[in-house]
């Protein structure tokens, strides 16, 4: 009898342990509200709706998008729209996580982006994105963000900030508190049009 109770307790503990790691956990109403803003973001990109897209960005936004060698403000996002919308074909969310605390929502996700290059060939990349959303009045706006291309079907394109001949060791740039990410061997700067924030 004691062995039966022990086996039952172990089985119940294992069941509860594995159930806590269920990948399809339900989002709370506030998490759904924030995630819906990400869906608006991507609908605006797909539809090239610059007017609505820019309403998603807070005036005090600061972020480090994959297309930029340094952080940008809301103006930097506005300046990148032509390249961001150009050739956009489709997107697919691969993984997502949403947290909300008070008036702050954080989304982290991976997205597969397909674009059409000027030669008509399709290029796909997978980008990891983090957005920090701030509840302002009756909506949410992006106050911070960061993105990185983690894989791509397109060949590397040199950028002014990161020539392909960059050294293969980590070195410091002109600002002593920052490492130059593009100085690490194998870092892919991504095609000019493959940007996200």
C-alpha positions as CSV (number, residue, x, y, z in Angstrom):
1,X,0.0,0.0,0.0
2,X,2.7,2.6,0.8
3,X,4.4,1.8,-2.6
4,X,1.1,2.5,-4.4
5,X,0.7,5.8,-2.7
6,X,4.3,6.7,-3.5
7,X,3.9,5.7,-7.2
8,X,0.7,7.8,-7.4
9,X,2.4,10.8,-5.8
10,X,5.4,10.5,-8.2
11,X,3.1,10.1,-11.2
12,X,0.9,13.1,-10.1
13,X,4.1,15.2,-9.6
14,X,5.4,14.3,-13.0
15,X,2.1,15.1,-14.6
16,X,1.9,18.5,-13.0
17,X,5.6,19.2,-13.8
18,X,5.1,18.5,-17.5
19,X,1.8,20.2,-17.7
20,X,3.4,23.4,-16.5
21,X,5.6,23.4,-19.7
22,X,2.7,23.2,-22.1
23,X,3.6,25.2,-25.2
24,X,0.1,26.3,-25.8
25,X,-0.6,28.2,-22.7
26,X,-3.5,30.6,-22.9
27,X,-2.8,34.3,-22.9
28,X,-4.6,36.6,-20.3
29,X,-6.9,39.3,-21.7
30,X,-4.1,41.9,-21.2
31,X,-1.6,39.7,-23.0
32,X,-4.0,39.3,-25.8
33,X,-4.5,43.0,-26.0
34,X,-0.8,43.6,-26.3
35,X,-0.3,40.7,-28.8
36,X,-3.1,42.2,-30.9
37,X,-0.9,45.3,-31.3
38,X,1.8,43.1,-32.9
39,X,-0.8,41.7,-35.3
40,X,-1.7,45.3,-36.2
41,X,2.0,46.1,-36.7
42,X,2.4,43.2,-39.2
43,X,-0.9,43.9,-41.0
44,X,0.3,47.5,-41.5
45,X,3.6,46.2,-42.9
46,X,1.8,43.8,-45.2
47,X,-0.6,46.5,-46.4
48,X,2.2,49.2,-46.5
49,X,-0.1,51.3,-44.3
50,X,2.5,53.9,-43.2
51,X,0.0,56.2,-41.6
52,X,-1.4,53.7,-39.2
53,X,2.0,52.0,-38.7
54,X,3.5,55.2,-37.4
55,X,0.7,55.6,-34.8
56,X,2.0,52.4,-33.1
57,X,5.3,54.1,-32.2
58,X,5.6,56.3,-29.0
59,X,7.1,59.7,-29.5
60,X,9.9,58.8,-27.0
61,X,10.7,55.5,-28.7
62,X,14.3,54.2,-28.6
63,X,15.3,50.9,-30.2
64,X,18.0,49.1,-32.0
65,X,16.6,47.6,-35.2
66,X,18.5,45.0,-37.2
67,X,19.0,47.4,-40.1
68,X,20.8,50.0,-38.1
69,X,24.4,50.1,-36.7
70,X,23.1,52.2,-33.8
71,X,19.9,52.8,-31.8
72,X,17.2,54.9,-33.5
73,X,14.2,57.1,-32.5
74,X,10.8,57.2,-33.9
75,X,12.2,59.5,-36.7
76,X,14.6,56.7,-37.6
77,X,11.7,54.3,-37.9
78,X,9.9,56.7,-40.2
79,X,13.0,57.2,-42.3
80,X,13.2,53.4,-42.9
81,X,9.6,52.8,-44.1
82,X,10.3,52.8,-47.8
83,X,12.9,50.0,-47.4
84,X,10.8,48.1,-44.8
85,X,7.7,48.0,-47.0
86,X,9.4,47.5,-50.3
87,X,9.1,43.9,-51.7
88,X,7.3,42.6,-48.6
89,X,5.5,39.4,-49.5
90,X,4.5,37.6,-46.3
91,X,5.2,36.8,-42.6
92,X,4.7,33.9,-40.3
93,X,5.0,33.9,-36.5
94,X,7.2,31.0,-35.4
95,X,7.2,31.5,-31.6
96,X,5.9,34.2,-29.2
97,X,6.0,35.2,-25.6
98,X,4.0,38.1,-24.0
99,X,4.3,39.6,-20.6
100,X,2.3,42.4,-19.1
101,X,3.0,44.3,-15.9
102,X,0.8,47.3,-15.2
103,X,1.1,49.7,-18.2
104,X,4.1,47.8,-19.7
105,X,3.8,45.0,-22.2
106,X,6.8,43.0,-23.6
107,X,6.6,40.9,-26.7
108,X,9.4,38.6,-27.8
109,X,8.9,36.5,-30.9
110,X,10.5,35.0,-34.0
111,X,9.0,35.7,-37.4
112,X,9.7,34.3,-40.9
113,X,9.7,37.2,-43.4
114,X,9.6,36.7,-47.1
115,X,10.5,39.5,-49.5
116,X,10.8,39.9,-53.2
117,X,14.1,41.3,-54.3
118,X,14.4,43.8,-57.2
119,X,15.4,40.9,-59.5
120,X,12.1,39.1,-58.6
121,X,13.7,36.3,-56.5
122,X,12.2,35.6,-53.1
123,X,14.4,35.9,-50.0
124,X,13.3,34.7,-46.6
125,X,14.8,35.5,-43.2
126,X,14.0,34.6,-39.6
127,X,14.1,37.6,-37.3
128,X,13.9,37.7,-33.5
129,X,12.0,40.8,-32.2
130,X,11.5,42.3,-28.8
131,X,9.0,45.2,-28.4
132,X,8.2,47.0,-25.2
133,X,4.7,48.5,-25.4
134,X,3.5,51.3,-23.1
135,X,-0.2,51.8,-22.4
136,X,-0.9,55.4,-23.4
137,X,-4.5,56.7,-22.9
138,X,-6.6,54.0,-24.5
139,X,-4.0,52.2,-26.7
140,X,-0.5,50.6,-26.6
141,X,2.5,52.1,-28.3
142,X,6.0,50.8,-28.9
143,X,8.4,52.6,-26.5
144,X,11.4,50.3,-27.0
145,X,12.5,47.5,-29.2
146,X,15.3,45.4,-30.7
147,X,15.6,43.0,-33.5
148,X,18.1,40.6,-35.1
149,X,18.1,38.5,-38.2
150,X,19.1,35.0,-37.2
151,X,18.9,33.2,-40.6
152,X,18.5,34.2,-44.2
153,X,18.2,32.7,-47.6
154,X,19.7,35.8,-49.2
155,X,23.4,36.3,-49.6
156,X,25.1,38.8,-47.2
157,X,25.1,42.4,-48.4
158,X,27.9,44.7,-47.2
159,X,26.8,47.8,-45.3
160,X,28.7,51.0,-44.7
161,X,28.9,50.1,-41.0
162,X,29.9,46.5,-41.4
163,X,32.1,45.6,-44.4
164,X,32.3,41.9,-45.1
165,X,36.1,42.2,-44.5
166,X,35.5,42.9,-40.8
167,X,38.1,41.3,-38.5
168,X,37.1,37.9,-37.0
169,X,37.8,38.9,-33.4
170,X,35.7,40.9,-31.0
171,X,36.9,44.5,-30.9
172,X,35.7,47.7,-29.3
173,X,34.3,50.5,-31.4
174,X,34.8,54.2,-30.8
175,X,32.5,54.1,-27.8
176,X,34.3,52.2,-25.1
177,X,31.1,50.9,-23.5
178,X,29.9,49.0,-26.6
179,X,31.2,46.0,-28.5
180,X,30.9,46.1,-32.2
181,X,28.6,43.2,-33.0
182,X,29.6,43.2,-36.7
183,X,33.2,42.5,-35.8
184,X,32.3,39.0,-34.8
185,X,33.0,36.4,-37.5
186,X,29.8,35.0,-39.0
187,X,27.5,37.9,-38.1
188,X,25.2,38.5,-40.9
189,X,24.2,42.2,-41.5
190,X,21.2,41.2,-43.6
191,X,20.0,42.6,-46.9
192,X,19.2,46.3,-47.0
193,X,15.5,45.7,-47.4
194,X,15.2,43.0,-44.7
195,X,14.7,45.2,-41.6
196,X,12.4,45.0,-38.7
197,X,11.9,46.7,-35.4
